[in-house]
């Protein structure tokens, strides 16, 4: 199955004709902009998931000495956005 595909691709690549096409500078800038956008999106995607994974392992590593369930800390129940007032508040 793969051998005919390789042979067909080889024939197509060997029997090509020059296109004499013109690519203006705007085309290159659009391609560059798309590549930079994809790299930035991939970086943000992996950064967000890496932060979640690290916080998961940090939470699993902390255990409350009084609890029987591993990985559960009584002080930090995973809600890091909640405001914890200082002693004087």
Residue, then its C-alpha position, 0 to 999 in steps of 0.5 A: x500500500x505504501x510502495x505505490x504511494x512512494x512511487x507516485x510521489x517520486x514520479x510527481x517530484x521527478x516530472x515537475x515543470x518550473x512554475x515561474x510564479x512570483x511571491x511578493x513580500x506581503x506573502x512572506x510577512x503573512x506566513x511569518x505572522x501565522x507561524x509566530x502566532x502559532x508558536x505563541x499560542x502553543x507556548x501559552x497552551x503548554x504553559x497553562x497546562x504545565x502550571x496545572x500539572x505542577x500545582x497538582x503535584x504540589x497539592x498531592x505532595x502536601x498531606x494533612x497529618x490528621x487526615x487519612x486521605x493522602x494528598x489532601x491538605x486541610x489548609x489548602x483545599x485547592x482554592x488559591x484564589x480565595x482571599x486569606x485575611x492577615x492576622x490584623x484584619 
